[in-house]
Amino acid sequence: MYYLWVFLIGGFICMLGQVLIIYTNITSARILVTFVIIGVLLQAFDIFDPISQFAKAGINVPIIGFGASLAKGAISAVQAKGLLGAFTGGLEATSGGIAAAILFAFIFSLIFKSKTKN
């Protein structure tokens, strides 16, 4: 049942993004930012953790989980360091994922030749 819930919830989030891409004029970048903001808001109102305990990777792996990690890092850094933590905490909490994304993007840019979309 665990894998079924992860698949259904993660698939639903991805389906929402795909529906927005297909049926609206919203750009993919704006949809991405919207999902990050949804994650931040869920974490800010302390709703993300109960959902995460139930949905596990279904909500943590999509970009909504990244937004929640940014918010959680910023909130904990503000509590520890004060207002300056609001600017540094999110990056400290997500630096591993950001570094991995940059590294893999670099590796794949060396392997594959990019083309412009017609």
Legacy VTK file of the C-alpha trace (Angstrom):
# vtk DataFile Version 3.0
C-alpha trace
ASCII
DATASET POLYDATA
POINTS 118 float
0.000 0.000 0.000
2.941 2.305 0.749
4.105 2.331 -2.873
0.583 2.778 -4.163
0.039 5.964 -2.106
3.437 7.326 -3.102
2.640 6.675 -6.760
-0.874 8.128 -6.589
0.064 11.320 -4.741
3.263 11.959 -6.704
1.450 11.144 -9.931
-1.377 13.516 -9.040
1.082 16.374 -8.470
2.795 15.670 -11.780
-0.574 15.382 -13.510
-1.550 18.820 -12.198
1.607 20.277 -13.687
1.009 18.565 -17.028
-2.623 19.711 -17.157
-1.487 23.287 -16.515
1.093 23.019 -19.311
-1.361 21.580 -21.827
-4.532 23.564 -21.122
-3.251 26.983 -20.046
-0.856 29.579 -21.392
1.192 29.472 -18.194
4.866 28.849 -18.903
6.647 25.872 -17.402
8.848 28.198 -15.342
5.825 29.841 -13.735
4.317 26.456 -12.945
7.609 25.445 -11.347
7.657 28.580 -9.208
4.013 28.029 -8.270
4.786 24.518 -7.018
7.761 25.791 -5.005
5.538 28.461 -3.431
2.906 25.832 -2.621
5.595 23.847 -0.775
6.732 26.954 1.091
3.170 27.804 2.118
2.425 24.242 3.221
5.545 24.307 5.402
4.869 27.816 6.706
1.392 26.823 7.887
2.758 23.536 9.293
0.657 21.413 6.931
3.496 19.832 4.946
4.824 17.476 7.666
1.515 15.635 8.273
1.067 15.232 4.516
4.687 14.090 4.205
4.255 11.452 6.908
1.403 9.973 4.893
2.580 10.544 1.314
6.357 10.112 1.901
8.256 10.422 -1.407
5.037 11.185 -3.275
5.196 14.767 -2.024
8.861 15.036 -1.015
10.382 14.211 -4.407
8.439 16.663 -6.609
9.422 20.325 -6.500
6.867 20.942 -3.744
9.222 19.107 -1.363
12.062 21.423 -2.389
9.953 24.465 -1.505
9.107 22.948 1.862
12.800 22.263 2.520
13.638 25.881 1.697
10.998 27.123 4.119
11.957 24.664 6.871
15.606 25.719 6.606
14.720 29.407 6.679
12.391 29.004 9.657
14.922 27.056 11.715
17.742 29.489 10.819
15.620 32.472 11.864
15.026 30.810 15.220
18.770 30.145 15.626
20.398 33.216 14.033
17.707 35.864 13.859
16.607 37.747 10.761
19.801 36.978 8.826
18.796 33.307 8.925
15.850 34.060 6.658
18.310 34.710 3.850
20.786 31.910 4.548
18.768 29.079 6.095
16.961 27.941 2.973
20.160 27.638 0.984
21.925 25.806 3.799
19.084 23.299 4.006
18.978 22.613 0.262
22.629 23.042 -0.692
23.191 19.321 -1.255
20.338 19.090 -3.742
21.363 22.285 -5.501
24.982 21.101 -5.800
23.859 17.725 -7.171
21.599 19.409 -9.736
24.448 21.632 -10.941
26.892 18.717 -11.109
24.545 16.440 -13.044
23.503 19.270 -15.370
27.177 19.846 -16.161
27.825 16.145 -16.770
24.818 15.795 -19.056
25.765 18.957 -20.948
29.077 17.288 -21.758
27.417 14.050 -22.881
24.488 15.380 -24.923
24.340 18.105 -27.554
21.645 20.682 -26.868
19.262 21.814 -29.593
16.863 24.703 -29.763
13.181 23.881 -29.886
11.451 24.669 -33.189
LINES 1 119
118 0 1 2 3 4 5 6 7 8 9 10 11 12 13 14 15 16 17 18 19 20 21 22 23 24 25 26 27 28 29 30 31 32 33 34 35 36 37 38 39 40 41 42 43 44 45 46 47 48 49 50 51 52 53 54 55 56 57 58 59 60 61 62 63 64 65 66 67 68 69 70 71 72 73 74 75 76 77 78 79 80 81 82 83 84 85 86 87 88 89 90 91 92 93 94 95 96 97 98 99 100 101 102 103 104 105 106 107 108 109 110 111 112 113 114 115 116 117
